[in-house]
Amino acid sequence: MKRNVYLEDIPLDEAQAVFQAALQAADWWQPLEAEEVPVAQANGRITARAVWAKLSSPHYHASAMDGYALRAQDSEGATETQPLQFTLVEEWDTTPSEPRPIRPVNTGHPLPPWANAVVMIEHTQLVELADGRSGIEIRASLPPWQHVRAMGEDMVATELVLPANHKLRPVDLGALAGSGHATVDVYRQPRVAVIPTGSELVSTEKVAESGIQPGQIIEYNSLVLAAQVAEWGGLPTRWPIVPDEFEAIQTAVRLAAQHHDLILLNAGSSAGSEDYTAHVVQSLGQLLVHGVAVRPGHPVILGILEDDKVTREQGDKVTNEPLTPSPLHPVTPSPFHLFTPIIGVPGYPVSAALTGEIFVEPLLARWQGLRPYQPPTIQAKLTRKVNSHTGDDDFVRVAVGEVNGRFVTTPISRGAGVITSLVRADGIVRIPRFSEGADAGSDVTVHLYRDARDLARTILAIGSHDLTLDLIAQFLAERSGARLASANVGSLGGLVALRRGECHLAGSHLLDPETGIYNQSYVRRYLPDEDVVLVTLVGREQGWLVPMGNPKNVQGWAAAARDDVQLVNRQRGAGTRVLLDYELGKLGIQPEQVRGYGREEYTHLAVAAAIVSGTADFGLGIQAAARALKLGFVPLAHEQYDLVMTRQTYASERVRSLLELLHDERFRTAVAALPGYDVSVMGKVVEINGR
């Protein structure tokens, strides 16, 4: 098979238009056929046609209280001083001959045909009448239909209960049943095959059994895509991993096309020598789009499979082979159709998830009679400049917080392979083509992943990375429901963000080389007019992260200048970088003498990962990062990590739960268990007054 190439890299709106036109031509741009399901199984389904009440609800005049049914006109004149007495009767369907008949009823019981009101039992008194029979005395008159649920109060027969294209909720099921319906017509749920491809992929089950080897990748995109499909109302089928072989992928697609309405073929959509998705689509139908100008998600493939090509026998009898996927539901044939849409989903996890949101959700919504989902949006101030490729629509993941009465948003990791960036994201900022990005301080529209009300409980931290921040987030969620959202931009970046009012607090560990004191001089320099409070979070041990056993014997600060070792550095402005520069300066070592000095990572764990991967021999970081990735550690310095905030924030209700946490024994014990951490200084407060 020849090497695959991009056919064209077209704008997003054009790609969507091409796909829609092909679906319309194939008679696929309309809701699926209806099916009748029991009301009890219809929650979350979409009504295929309007539902009209078969019965009135209630279908009789019903008592709304425990009490006595009577004729309202018989109660006229009753007062506290002149009560009226009524005769208890048994008659139900004929008007009693008694002058003031009254009959016991319970809540929900039908009223006798002659009654039109109910008096509450607590407003009556049992008495003996003059003729010796039992009677009821009341001390207030009643208007007609007092405490009565009149027939049709809720619904009247033939009234519209629910419109078509309505997503059924639990309360809707009650309305359906109450109006006499045992079943309801809903659109059939789209059946979607999710086929992961890649010879390097291994399942989570296999990893659990035998571990994972270098070069192997855990397959989880199908988990994400299948869960998205289910959340959007579809029925997903997860296929087993298919190796990077043209015939194997083609066979899987042909089988899936016979039983599903949509195929998501994951990975193999790029331009590598083992990327076969485009060729498979071409061999079985029409390749409409190969490459869309979006980031992340460039190598998206959109196509239509044709029935005559799918069912044609090639070599062995493909159409007679048994289905062998690991389904999330039983695989049964779909109604016959001549064409099946297929989407080649990029292999990078963020690209895969966003492809689902951009292309799959709108199609599934259309098939179920719904409009595509439109997430809630807010306007927020951007804390950092975002550079964007001029020819692409850029989907930037962001953290969001409410600071000083307005929303601020800060970009988080942008790598297409960083699935945790979507986990941590509060929303997406869409940078349109040809804009070249967005400047710091500009207002942007954030398409939210979270309820905006959650943002009011969010503490936004920008600054230096520390593992303790993850523990804080965990404990806050358990204790108070508050959220901690953090962005790693380095200590100096955090102080600048705090000065601009773009965060609630900044994590900082900046050493003043003249005094040996952490953070205070930098706060005075960068926030000279603010009253600031420094709250010490932890003491930390910094040192060289090295492979286990320290095979190259990296010792002391002078090792940075050796020509036989490769460094991985932290980004400019990080406290760790400041410490490194300070110590190298004391030894007279210039940056250009350090191999790898220009390679930058934004977290301690990223530095550790670079060493584990073998692309670097050592890097400066904390001992906990070494322990996390099973590296060796050469201690070099002890430092102080502070949470920096304005006095106003320090006194606010928003951070109260976080400050209380610093004195919680369970939390302190959890932090102390991290290697190289000192909690004896935790909670220490230093106030710095602005001029």
Backbone hydrogen bonds, N-H to C=O, Kabsch-Sander energy under -0.5 kcal/mol:
donor,donor_aa,acceptor,acceptor_aa,energy
4,N,272,G,-0.9
8,E,290,H,-1.6
10,I,8,E,-0.7
10,I,291,G,-2.1
15,A,11,P,-2.4
16,Q,12,L,-2.6
17,A,13,D,-1.9
18,V,14,E,-2.5
19,F,15,A,-2.3
20,Q,16,Q,-2.5
21,A,17,A,-2.4
22,A,18,V,-2.0
23,L,19,F,-2.2
24,Q,20,Q,-2.5
25,A,21,A,-2.3
26,A,22,A,-1.6
27,D,24,Q,-1.5
28,W,23,L,-3.8
29,W,23,L,-0.7
30,Q,28,W,-0.8
32,L,367,W,-2.9
35,E,186,V,-3.1
37,V,35,E,-0.5
37,V,184,V,-2.3
39,V,182,A,-2.4
41,Q,38,P,-1.7
42,A,39,V,-1.8
44,G,168,L,-2.4
45,R,42,A,-2.3
47,T,166,H,-2.3
48,A,185,D,-2.3
49,R,185,D,-0.7
51,V,162,L,-3.0
53,A,159,E,-3.0
54,K,179,S,-2.3
55,L,179,S,-1.7
57,S,155,M,-3.2
62,A,60,Y,-0.6
62,A,149,R,-2.9
63,S,109,H,-3.0
64,A,147,H,-2.4
65,M,147,H,-0.5
67,G,65,M,-0.5
67,G,105,V,-2.6
68,Y,119,V,-2.0
69,A,103,R,-3.4
70,L,117,A,-2.1
71,R,101,P,-0.5
72,A,70,L,-0.5
74,D,71,R,-1.5
75,S,72,A,-1.6
76,E,73,Q,-1.0
78,A,75,S,-1.9
79,T,82,Q,-1.3
84,L,138,I,-2.2
86,F,136,I,-3.2
87,T,100,R,-2.7
88,L,86,F,-0.5
88,L,134,S,-1.2
89,V,102,I,-2.2
102,I,87,T,-1.9
103,R,69,A,-2.2
105,V,67,G,-2.5
108,G,63,S,-3.1
109,H,106,N,-2.4
111,L,61,H,-2.4
114,W,92,W,-0.5
115,A,112,P,-2.0
116,N,70,L,-2.0
117,A,70,L,-1.2
118,V,146,Q,-2.1
119,V,68,Y,-2.4
121,I,66,D,-2.2
123,H,120,M,-1.9
124,T,121,I,-1.3
125,Q,137,E,-1.5
127,V,135,G,-2.6
129,L,127,V,-0.5
129,L,133,R,-3.2
132,G,129,L,-1.9
135,G,127,V,-3.0
136,I,86,F,-2.3
137,E,125,Q,-2.8
138,I,84,L,-2.5
139,R,123,H,-0.6
141,S,78,A,-0.8
145,W,116,N,-3.7
146,Q,143,P,-1.5
148,V,145,W,-1.3
149,R,62,A,-3.5
150,A,148,V,-0.9
152,G,58,P,-2.6
153,E,150,A,-2.2
154,D,57,S,-2.4
155,M,57,S,-2.0
158,T,53,A,-3.0
159,E,156,V,-2.5
161,V,51,V,-3.0
162,L,51,V,-1.5
165,N,47,T,-2.9
168,L,45,R,-3.2
168,L,166,H,-0.6
172,D,169,R,-0.5
173,L,169,R,-1.5
174,G,170,P,-1.2
175,A,171,V,-1.7
176,L,172,D,-2.5
177,A,173,L,-2.5
178,G,174,G,-2.8
179,S,175,A,-1.3
180,G,177,A,-1.8
181,H,176,L,-2.4
182,A,180,G,-0.5
184,V,37,V,-2.3
186,V,35,E,-2.9
186,V,184,V,-0.6
187,Y,46,I,-2.2
188,R,33,E,-2.8
192,V,190,P,-0.6
192,V,235,L,-2.3
193,A,262,L,-2.5
194,V,237,T,-3.0
195,I,193,A,-0.6
195,I,264,L,-2.9
197,T,266,N,-1.7
198,G,242,V,-2.5
201,L,198,G,-1.4
202,V,217,I,-2.3
207,V,203,S,-2.1
208,A,204,T,-2.3
209,E,205,E,-1.5
210,S,206,K,-3.0
211,G,207,V,-2.3
216,Q,213,Q,-2.2
217,I,200,E,-2.6
219,E,202,V,-2.9
220,Y,218,I,-0.8
224,V,220,Y,-1.9
225,L,221,N,-3.1
226,A,222,S,-2.4
227,A,223,L,-2.2
228,Q,224,V,-2.4
229,V,225,L,-2.5
230,A,226,A,-2.4
231,E,227,A,-2.5
232,W,228,Q,-1.9
233,G,230,A,-1.6
234,G,229,V,-3.0
235,L,190,P,-3.4
237,T,192,V,-2.4
238,R,326,S,-0.6
239,W,194,V,-3.0
239,W,237,T,-0.6
242,V,196,P,-2.6
245,E,243,P,-2.5
249,I,245,E,-2.5
250,Q,246,F,-2.8
251,T,247,E,-2.4
252,A,248,A,-2.1
253,V,249,I,-2.4
254,R,250,Q,-2.5
255,L,251,T,-2.4
256,A,252,A,-2.4
257,A,253,V,-2.4
258,Q,254,R,-0.8
258,Q,255,L,-0.8
259,H,256,A,-1.6
260,H,256,A,-0.8
261,D,191,R,-2.4
262,L,191,R,-1.6
263,I,341,P,-1.7
264,L,193,A,-3.3
265,L,263,I,-0.6
265,L,343,I,-2.2
266,N,195,I,-2.6
266,N,264,L,-0.8
267,A,345,V,-3.4
275,D,272,G,-1.4
276,Y,274,E,-0.9
277,T,268,G,-1.9
278,A,268,G,-0.5
280,V,276,Y,-2.5
281,V,277,T,-2.5
282,Q,278,A,-2.4
283,S,279,H,-2.3
284,L,280,V,-1.2
284,L,281,V,-0.6
285,G,281,V,-1.1
286,Q,304,I,-3.1
288,L,286,Q,-0.8
288,L,302,L,-1.9
289,V,302,L,-2.1
291,G,300,V,-3.0
292,V,298,H,-2.8
293,A,10,I,-3.1
294,V,292,V,-2.6
295,R,393,D,-2.4
300,V,297,G,-0.6
300,V,298,H,-2.1
301,I,344,G,-2.1
302,L,289,V,-2.2
303,G,342,I,-2.4
304,I,286,Q,-2.1
305,L,340,T,-3.3
306,E,284,L,-2.6
307,D,338,L,-3.0
309,K,306,E,-0.9
310,V,306,E,-2.2
311,T,307,D,-2.5
314,Q,316,D,-0.6
318,V,316,D,-1.8
320,N,317,K,-1.1
321,E,318,V,-1.7
326,S,238,R,-1.6
328,L,236,P,-0.8
332,T,330,P,-0.7
334,S,258,Q,-0.5
340,T,305,L,-2.0
342,I,303,G,-2.4
343,I,263,I,-2.7
344,G,301,I,-3.0
345,V,265,L,-2.2
345,V,343,I,-0.9
350,V,416,A,-2.3
351,S,416,A,-0.8
352,A,348,Y,-2.6
353,A,349,P,-2.5
354,L,350,V,-2.6
355,T,351,S,-2.2
356,G,352,A,-1.8
357,E,353,A,-1.7
358,I,354,L,-2.6
359,F,355,T,-2.8
360,V,355,T,-1.1
360,V,356,G,-0.5
361,E,356,G,-2.6
363,L,359,F,-0.9
364,L,360,V,-2.6
365,A,361,E,-2.6
366,R,362,P,-2.2
367,W,363,L,-2.3
368,Q,364,L,-0.9
368,Q,365,A,-0.9
369,G,366,R,-1.7
370,L,365,A,-2.9
378,I,446,V,-1.5
380,A,444,V,-2.5
381,K,407,F,-2.3
382,L,442,S,-2.8
383,T,409,T,-2.4
386,V,438,A,-3.1
387,N,385,K,-0.6
388,S,436,E,-0.8
392,D,389,H,-1.8
393,D,293,A,-2.7
394,D,392,D,-0.6
394,D,431,I,-3.0
395,F,295,R,-3.4
395,F,393,D,-0.5
396,V,394,D,-0.8
396,V,429,V,-3.0
397,R,395,F,-0.5
398,V,427,G,-2.3
399,A,410,T,-2.6
401,G,408,V,-2.4
402,E,455,L,-0.7
403,V,401,G,-0.7
403,V,406,R,-2.8
406,R,403,V,-1.4
408,V,401,G,-2.9
409,T,381,K,-2.9
410,T,399,A,-2.4
412,I,397,R,-2.3
418,V,415,G,-1.6
419,I,417,G,-1.3
421,S,418,V,-1.6
422,L,418,V,-0.5
422,L,419,I,-1.1
423,V,419,I,-1.4
424,R,420,T,-2.5
425,A,421,S,-0.8
426,D,398,V,-2.7
427,G,398,V,-1.3
428,I,447,H,-2.3
429,V,396,V,-2.9
430,R,428,I,-0.5
430,R,445,T,-0.6
431,I,394,D,-3.4
431,I,429,V,-0.7
434,F,390,T,-3.8
435,S,432,P,-1.3
438,A,386,V,-2.0
441,G,382,L,-3.9
442,S,439,D,-1.8
444,V,380,A,-2.8
446,V,378,I,-2.9
446,V,444,V,-0.6
447,H,428,I,-3.1
447,H,445,T,-0.6
448,L,376,P,-2.8
448,L,446,V,-0.8
449,Y,426,D,-3.0
450,R,426,D,-1.2
454,D,451,D,-1.8
455,L,451,D,-0.7
455,L,452,A,-0.7
456,A,452,A,-0.6
456,A,453,R,-0.7
457,R,454,D,-1.4
458,T,455,L,-1.3
459,I,483,R,-3.4
460,L,458,T,-0.6
461,A,459,I,-0.7
461,A,485,A,-3.1
462,I,505,L,-1.9
463,G,487,A,-2.1
464,S,507,G,-2.8
469,L,466,D,-1.3
470,D,467,L,-0.9
471,L,467,L,-1.0
472,I,468,T,-2.6
473,A,469,L,-2.3
474,Q,470,D,-2.0
475,F,471,L,-2.8
476,L,472,I,-2.8
477,A,473,A,-1.9
478,E,474,Q,-1.7
479,R,475,F,-2.5
480,S,476,L,-2.5
481,G,476,L,-1.6
482,A,476,L,-0.7
483,R,457,R,-2.4
485,A,459,I,-2.6
485,A,483,R,-0.5
487,A,461,A,-2.0
489,V,463,G,-1.7
489,V,487,A,-0.9
490,G,463,G,-1.7
492,L,573,G,-2.5
494,G,490,G,-2.0
495,L,491,S,-2.0
496,V,492,L,-2.2
497,A,493,G,-2.1
498,L,494,G,-2.2
499,R,495,L,-2.2
500,R,496,V,-1.7
501,G,498,L,-1.2
502,E,497,A,-3.0
504,H,460,L,-2.4
505,L,460,L,-1.5
506,A,644,V,-2.4
508,S,642,D,-2.5
511,L,509,H,-0.6
512,D,517,I,-1.7
516,G,512,D,-3.2
519,N,510,L,-3.4
520,Q,518,Y,-1.6
523,V,519,N,-2.4
524,R,520,Q,-2.1
525,R,521,S,-1.6
526,Y,522,Y,-2.9
527,L,523,V,-2.6
530,E,527,L,-1.2
532,V,530,E,-0.7
532,V,688,I,-3.1
533,V,645,M,-3.4
534,L,686,V,-3.4
535,V,533,V,-0.6
535,V,643,L,-2.8
536,T,534,L,-0.6
536,T,684,K,-3.0
537,L,641,Y,-2.5
538,V,641,Y,-1.5
539,G,678,D,-2.3
540,R,639,E,-2.5
541,E,676,G,-1.4
542,Q,540,R,-0.6
542,Q,637,A,-3.2
543,G,621,G,-2.5
544,W,634,V,-2.0
545,L,619,G,-3.5
546,V,544,W,-0.6
546,V,632,G,-2.0
550,N,547,P,-2.7
553,N,550,N,-2.3
555,Q,553,N,-0.6
559,A,555,Q,-0.6
559,A,556,G,-1.2
560,A,557,W,-1.7
561,A,558,A,-1.7
562,R,559,A,-1.6
565,V,562,R,-0.6
567,L,595,R,-3.0
568,V,618,F,-1.5
569,N,596,G,-0.6
569,N,599,R,-2.4
571,Q,601,E,-1.3
574,A,571,Q,-2.0
578,V,574,A,-2.3
579,L,575,G,-2.4
580,L,576,T,-2.3
581,D,577,R,-2.8
582,Y,578,V,-2.3
583,E,579,L,-2.4
584,L,580,L,-2.7
585,G,581,D,-2.4
586,K,582,Y,-1.7
587,L,583,E,-1.0
588,G,585,G,-1.1
589,I,584,L,-2.7
590,Q,588,G,-0.5
593,Q,590,Q,-2.1
594,V,591,P,-2.0
595,R,593,Q,-0.7
597,Y,594,V,-1.7
599,R,596,G,-1.7
600,E,598,G,-0.6
601,E,569,N,-1.5
607,V,603,T,-1.6
608,A,604,H,-2.3
609,A,605,L,-2.5
610,A,606,A,-1.9
611,I,607,V,-1.5
612,V,608,A,-2.4
613,S,609,A,-2.3
614,G,610,A,-0.5
614,G,611,I,-0.9
615,T,610,A,-1.5
616,A,610,A,-0.9
617,D,566,Q,-2.7
618,F,566,Q,-1.5
619,G,545,L,-1.1
621,G,543,G,-2.4
623,Q,541,E,-1.3
624,A,675,P,-0.5
625,A,622,I,-0.7
626,A,622,I,-1.3
627,R,623,Q,-2.5
628,A,624,A,-2.3
629,L,625,A,-1.5
630,K,627,R,-1.2
631,L,626,A,-3.3
632,G,546,V,-3.0
634,V,544,W,-2.3
636,L,542,Q,-2.8
637,A,542,Q,-2.3
639,E,540,R,-3.1
641,Y,538,V,-2.8
642,D,508,S,-2.9
642,D,640,Q,-0.6
643,L,535,V,-3.1
644,V,506,A,-3.1
644,V,642,D,-0.6
645,M,533,V,-2.1
647,R,531,D,-2.5
650,Y,646,T,-2.5
651,A,647,R,-1.8
652,S,649,T,-1.5
656,R,653,E,-0.8
657,S,653,E,-0.6
659,L,655,V,-2.5
660,E,656,R,-2.5
661,L,657,S,-1.4
662,L,658,L,-0.9
662,L,659,L,-0.6
663,H,660,E,-1.6
664,D,661,L,-1.8
668,R,664,D,-2.6
669,T,665,E,-2.4
670,A,666,R,-2.0
671,V,667,F,-2.3
672,A,668,R,-2.5
673,A,669,T,-1.2
674,L,671,V,-1.8
677,Y,674,L,-1.4
678,D,539,G,-2.7
679,V,677,Y,-0.5
682,M,679,V,-1.2
683,G,536,T,-3.2
684,K,681,V,-1.8
686,V,534,L,-2.5
688,I,532,V,-3.4
691,R,528,P,-2.2
